[in-house]
């Protein structure tokens, strides 16, 4: 999933999202602040779910969450940008809301 570098800030996801810092961690995954190197929208949030730690039902829940987020369009809901599988992680990329 990541290309390790000298610091955590050099980790890359899908050859596109450069990790800036860890925002938080919960039972469902870890959220990172990332820089989108291929978009004007520089800061985004990447939620990484380690698939090896989740049951098949939880994996389906993550895919379902991504499909719902992709359809939502509302000014009070963070915008969904991307989802992908990378190595042993399922990742969801959304708008960063300070």
LOBATI-557257 format. One record per atom (N, C-alpha, C): residue in three letters; atom name; residue number from 1; y, x, z. Coordinates in nm, 3 decimals. Atoms other than C-alpha are relative to their C-alpha. Example, Ala and Ser with C-alpha at 12.3 -4.5 7.8 and 13.67 -1.06 7.14 Angstrom:
BEGIN
r|a|k|v|u|w
ALA|N|1|-0.119|0.089|0.000
ALA|CA|1|-0.450|1.230|0.780
ALA|C|1|0.120|0.090|0.000
SER|N|2|-0.119|-0.082|-0.006
SER|CA|2|-0.106|1.367|0.714
SER|C|2|0.109|-0.077|0.073
***
This chain:
BEGIN
r|a|k|v|u|w
UNK|N|1|-0.119|0.082|0.000
UNK|CA|1|0.000|0.000|0.000
UNK|C|1|0.124|0.086|0.000
UNK|N|2|-0.120|-0.081|-0.014
UNK|CA|2|0.249|0.269|0.094
UNK|C|2|-0.026|0.138|-0.056
UNK|N|3|0.004|-0.139|0.037
UNK|CA|3|0.323|0.605|-0.049
UNK|C|3|0.067|0.077|0.112
UNK|N|4|-0.063|-0.065|-0.114
UNK|CA|4|0.377|0.817|0.261
UNK|C|4|0.092|0.113|-0.044
UNK|N|5|-0.094|-0.107|0.024
UNK|CA|5|0.673|1.047|0.261
UNK|C|5|0.030|0.070|0.130
UNK|N|6|-0.035|-0.074|-0.121
UNK|CA|6|0.847|1.259|0.517
UNK|C|6|0.045|-0.092|0.112
UNK|N|7|-0.044|0.095|-0.101
UNK|CA|7|0.995|0.957|0.696
UNK|C|7|-0.045|-0.138|-0.040
UNK|N|8|0.038|0.138|0.029
UNK|CA|8|0.919|0.587|0.720
UNK|C|8|0.089|-0.060|-0.107
UNK|N|9|-0.093|0.056|0.098
UNK|CA|9|1.223|0.521|0.501
UNK|C|9|-0.042|0.029|-0.143
UNK|N|10|0.041|-0.031|0.136
UNK|CA|10|1.047|0.673|0.201
UNK|C|10|-0.124|-0.077|-0.043
UNK|N|11|0.116|0.079|0.038
UNK|CA|11|0.749|0.433|0.206
UNK|C|11|0.040|-0.097|-0.111
UNK|N|12|-0.025|0.092|0.111
UNK|CA|12|0.728|0.232|-0.116
UNK|C|12|-0.113|-0.102|-0.007
UNK|N|13|0.096|0.109|0.020
UNK|CA|13|0.556|-0.102|-0.173
UNK|C|13|0.011|-0.043|-0.146
UNK|N|14|0.007|0.045|0.139
UNK|CA|14|0.447|-0.196|-0.525
UNK|C|14|0.095|0.077|-0.091
UNK|N|15|-0.090|-0.086|0.078
UNK|CA|15|0.656|0.092|-0.665
UNK|C|15|0.137|-0.064|-0.022
UNK|N|16|-0.127|0.071|0.017
UNK|CA|16|0.961|-0.125|-0.608
UNK|C|16|0.080|-0.011|0.130
UNK|N|17|-0.069|0.028|-0.126
UNK|CA|17|1.043|-0.190|-0.241
UNK|C|17|-0.007|0.121|0.093
UNK|N|18|-0.008|-0.117|-0.086
UNK|CA|18|1.160|0.107|-0.035
UNK|C|18|0.025|-0.044|0.144
UNK|N|19|-0.011|0.040|-0.140
UNK|CA|19|1.108|0.063|0.339
UNK|C|19|0.121|0.067|0.066
UNK|N|20|-0.115|-0.050|-0.076
UNK|CA|20|1.426|0.098|0.547
UNK|C|20|-0.035|0.008|0.147
UNK|N|21|0.041|-0.001|-0.141
UNK|CA|21|1.301|-0.005|0.892
UNK|C|21|-0.090|-0.119|0.029
UNK|N|22|0.085|0.108|-0.047
UNK|CA|22|1.054|-0.220|1.079
UNK|C|22|0.087|-0.099|0.076
UNK|N|23|-0.078|0.104|-0.066
UNK|CA|23|1.209|-0.552|1.185
UNK|C|23|-0.076|-0.063|0.116
UNK|N|24|0.079|0.062|-0.106
UNK|CA|24|0.924|-0.690|1.393
UNK|C|24|-0.145|-0.011|-0.038
UNK|N|25|0.144|0.012|0.022
UNK|CA|25|0.555|-0.749|1.433
UNK|C|25|-0.051|-0.118|0.081
UNK|N|26|0.060|0.114|-0.068
UNK|CA|26|0.354|-1.057|1.521
UNK|C|26|-0.148|-0.006|-0.030
UNK|N|27|0.144|0.013|0.021
UNK|CA|27|0.000|-1.183|1.511
UNK|C|27|-0.035|-0.020|-0.147
UNK|N|28|0.027|0.030|0.140
UNK|CA|28|0.034|-1.273|1.143
UNK|C|28|0.039|0.113|-0.094
UNK|N|29|-0.039|-0.110|0.087
UNK|CA|29|0.188|-0.952|1.010
UNK|C|29|0.117|0.078|0.054
UNK|N|30|-0.113|-0.084|-0.036
UNK|CA|30|0.468|-0.698|1.019
UNK|C|30|0.110|-0.020|-0.103
UNK|N|31|-0.115|0.021|0.088
UNK|CA|31|0.817|-0.754|0.875
UNK|C|31|0.082|0.129|-0.008
UNK|N|32|-0.080|-0.120|0.024
UNK|CA|32|1.015|-0.468|0.720
UNK|C|32|0.126|-0.036|-0.078
UNK|N|33|-0.119|0.005|0.083
UNK|CA|33|1.368|-0.442|0.590
UNK|C|33|-0.024|0.099|-0.112
UNK|N|34|0.025|-0.086|0.116
UNK|CA|34|1.336|-0.303|0.237
UNK|C|34|0.117|-0.005|-0.096
UNK|N|35|-0.099|-0.007|0.108
UNK|CA|35|1.560|-0.197|-0.048
UNK|C|35|-0.076|-0.025|-0.130
UNK|N|36|0.061|0.031|0.129
UNK|CA|36|1.468|-0.352|-0.384
UNK|C|36|0.061|0.093|-0.104
UNK|N|37|-0.053|-0.101|0.092
UNK|CA|37|1.506|-0.064|-0.628
UNK|C|37|0.020|-0.054|-0.142
UNK|N|38|-0.012|0.055|0.135
UNK|CA|38|1.490|-0.294|-0.934
UNK|C|38|0.087|-0.126|-0.005
UNK|N|39|-0.080|0.122|-0.007
UNK|CA|39|1.741|-0.561|-0.833
UNK|C|39|0.137|0.027|0.059
UNK|N|40|-0.133|-0.007|-0.061
UNK|CA|40|2.106|-0.612|-0.746
UNK|C|40|-0.005|-0.041|0.147
UNK|N|41|0.017|0.046|-0.139
UNK|CA|41|1.985|-0.781|-0.425
UNK|C|41|-0.065|0.113|0.077
UNK|N|42|0.053|-0.123|-0.055
UNK|CA|42|1.948|-0.458|-0.238
UNK|C|42|-0.091|-0.019|0.121
UNK|N|43|0.081|0.014|-0.122
UNK|CA|43|1.821|-0.563|0.106
UNK|C|43|-0.081|-0.129|-0.004
UNK|N|44|0.091|0.114|-0.007
UNK|CA|44|1.519|-0.791|0.137
UNK|C|44|-0.095|0.022|0.117
UNK|N|45|0.101|-0.011|-0.105
UNK|CA|45|1.247|-0.860|0.392
UNK|C|45|-0.138|-0.006|-0.064
UNK|N|46|0.137|-0.002|0.048
UNK|CA|46|0.888|-0.770|0.318
UNK|C|46|-0.092|-0.024|0.119
UNK|N|47|0.097|0.033|-0.104
UNK|CA|47|0.620|-0.932|0.533
UNK|C|47|-0.136|0.048|-0.049
UNK|N|48|0.129|-0.059|0.039
UNK|CA|48|0.296|-0.730|0.515
UNK|C|48|-0.109|-0.050|0.094
UNK|N|49|0.112|0.053|-0.076
UNK|CA|49|-0.028|-0.895|0.628
UNK|C|49|-0.123|0.083|-0.036
UNK|N|50|0.119|-0.081|0.023
UNK|CA|50|-0.327|-0.662|0.668
UNK|C|50|-0.119|-0.094|-0.016
UNK|N|51|0.106|0.095|0.031
UNK|CA|51|-0.609|-0.855|0.504
UNK|C|51|-0.129|0.032|0.074
UNK|N|52|0.121|-0.037|-0.074
UNK|CA|52|-0.881|-0.661|0.684
UNK|C|52|-0.005|-0.060|0.139
UNK|N|53|-0.007|0.056|-0.134
UNK|CA|53|-0.765|-0.814|1.012
UNK|C|53|0.001|-0.152|0.003
UNK|N|54|-0.011|0.146|0.002
UNK|CA|54|-0.749|-1.176|0.898
UNK|C|54|-0.129|-0.063|-0.050
UNK|N|55|0.115|0.076|0.047
UNK|CA|55|-1.016|-1.437|0.846
UNK|C|55|0.030|-0.054|-0.139
UNK|N|56|-0.025|0.060|0.132
UNK|CA|56|-1.063|-1.595|0.503
UNK|C|56|0.098|-0.117|0.006
UNK|N|57|-0.094|0.112|-0.014
UNK|CA|57|-0.879|-1.905|0.630
UNK|C|57|0.143|0.048|0.018
UNK|N|58|-0.134|-0.054|-0.019
UNK|CA|58|-0.583|-1.695|0.744
UNK|C|58|0.054|0.060|-0.129
UNK|N|59|-0.041|-0.054|0.130
UNK|CA|59|-0.575|-1.522|0.405
UNK|C|59|0.047|-0.113|-0.091
UNK|N|60|-0.041|0.116|0.078
UNK|CA|60|-0.560|-1.863|0.238
UNK|C|60|0.132|-0.056|0.051
UNK|N|61|-0.127|0.046|-0.059
UNK|CA|61|-0.281|-1.963|0.480
UNK|C|61|0.116|0.084|-0.052
UNK|N|62|-0.106|-0.089|0.049
UNK|CA|62|-0.078|-1.660|0.369
UNK|C|62|0.033|-0.030|-0.146
UNK|N|63|-0.022|0.034|0.140
UNK|CA|63|-0.126|-1.743|0.001
UNK|C|63|0.069|-0.136|-0.013
UNK|N|64|-0.061|0.133|0.000
UNK|CA|64|-0.035|-2.105|0.074
UNK|C|64|0.148|0.009|0.040
UNK|N|65|-0.139|-0.021|-0.042
UNK|CA|65|0.282|-1.993|0.257
UNK|C|65|0.084|0.054|-0.116
UNK|N|66|-0.072|-0.058|0.113
UNK|CA|66|0.384|-1.786|-0.046
UNK|C|66|0.024|-0.105|-0.109
UNK|N|67|-0.018|0.102|0.104
UNK|CA|67|0.327|-2.076|-0.287
UNK|C|67|0.103|-0.105|0.041
UNK|N|68|-0.100|0.095|-0.049
UNK|CA|68|0.535|-2.311|-0.069
UNK|C|68|0.140|0.062|-0.008
UNK|N|69|-0.130|-0.068|0.004
UNK|CA|69|0.817|-2.057|-0.033
UNK|C|69|0.053|0.012|-0.143
UNK|N|70|-0.041|-0.015|0.139
UNK|CA|70|0.822|-2.008|-0.411
UNK|C|70|0.063|-0.127|-0.055
UNK|N|71|-0.052|0.128|0.050
UNK|CA|71|0.900|-2.379|-0.462
UNK|C|71|0.126|-0.046|0.072
UNK|N|72|-0.114|0.046|-0.080
UNK|CA|72|1.170|-2.415|-0.194
UNK|C|72|0.133|0.048|-0.058
UNK|N|73|-0.135|-0.034|0.043
UNK|CA|73|1.534|-2.423|-0.301
UNK|C|73|0.097|-0.078|0.088
UNK|N|74|-0.095|0.065|-0.090
UNK|CA|74|1.783|-2.500|-0.024
UNK|C|74|0.091|0.107|0.058
UNK|N|75|-0.093|-0.102|-0.050
UNK|CA|75|2.097|-2.320|0.099
UNK|C|75|-0.028|0.045|0.144
UNK|N|76|0.029|-0.036|-0.139
UNK|CA|76|1.965|-2.317|0.459
UNK|C|76|-0.139|0.059|0.020
UNK|N|77|0.133|-0.061|-0.007
UNK|CA|77|1.624|-2.167|0.377
UNK|C|77|0.005|0.133|-0.074
UNK|N|78|-0.001|-0.131|0.066
UNK|CA|78|1.575|-1.798|0.301
UNK|C|78|-0.072|-0.009|-0.133
UNK|N|79|0.053|0.004|0.136
UNK|CA|79|1.502|-1.739|-0.064
UNK|C|79|-0.124|0.089|-0.014
UNK|N|80|0.123|-0.072|0.031
UNK|CA|80|1.156|-1.630|-0.176
UNK|C|80|0.022|0.079|-0.129
UNK|N|81|-0.013|-0.083|0.120
UNK|CA|81|1.146|-1.342|-0.427
UNK|C|81|-0.133|0.038|-0.063
UNK|N|82|0.120|-0.061|0.057
UNK|CA|82|0.794|-1.212|-0.466
UNK|C|82|-0.116|-0.009|0.100
UNK|N|83|0.118|-0.020|-0.084
UNK|CA|83|0.439|-1.197|-0.333
UNK|C|83|-0.100|0.078|-0.084
UNK|N|84|0.097|-0.083|0.072
UNK|CA|84|0.164|-0.953|-0.422
UNK|C|84|-0.104|0.055|0.097
UNK|N|85|0.105|-0.070|-0.073
UNK|CA|85|-0.158|-0.789|-0.309
UNK|C|85|0.015|0.147|-0.035
UNK|N|86|-0.013|-0.144|0.023
UNK|CA|86|-0.135|-0.414|-0.265
UNK|C|86|-0.096|0.070|0.094
UNK|N|87|0.106|-0.064|-0.079
UNK|CA|87|-0.439|-0.217|-0.145
UNK|C|87|-0.062|-0.106|0.091
UNK|N|88|0.060|0.097|-0.092
UNK|CA|88|-0.550|-0.407|0.169
UNK|C|88|0.105|-0.086|0.068
UNK|N|89|-0.109|0.080|-0.056
UNK|CA|89|-0.223|-0.595|0.226
UNK|C|89|0.040|-0.113|-0.095
UNK|N|90|-0.065|0.108|0.073
UNK|CA|90|-0.083|-0.928|0.117
UNK|C|90|0.146|0.003|0.043
UNK|N|91|-0.142|-0.016|-0.031
UNK|CA|91|0.297|-0.902|0.095
UNK|C|91|0.081|-0.116|-0.055
UNK|N|92|-0.095|0.104|0.039
UNK|CA|92|0.569|-1.167|0.081
UNK|C|92|0.140|0.059|0.013
UNK|N|93|-0.136|-0.055|0.000
UNK|CA|93|0.926|-1.065|-0.011
UNK|C|93|0.098|-0.117|-0.002
UNK|N|94|-0.100|0.106|-0.010
UNK|CA|94|1.216|-1.288|0.094
UNK|C|94|0.140|0.059|0.018
UNK|N|95|-0.139|-0.035|-0.025
UNK|CA|95|1.591|-1.282|0.130
UNK|C|95|0.016|0.054|0.142
UNK|N|96|-0.031|-0.053|-0.133
UNK|CA|96|1.729|-1.079|0.422
UNK|C|96|0.118|-0.079|0.055
UNK|N|97|-0.103|0.081|-0.063
UNK|CA|97|1.932|-1.295|0.657
UNK|C|97|0.039|0.068|0.131
UNK|N|98|-0.045|-0.071|-0.121
UNK|CA|98|2.140|-1.108|0.916
UNK|C|98|0.032|-0.093|0.112
***
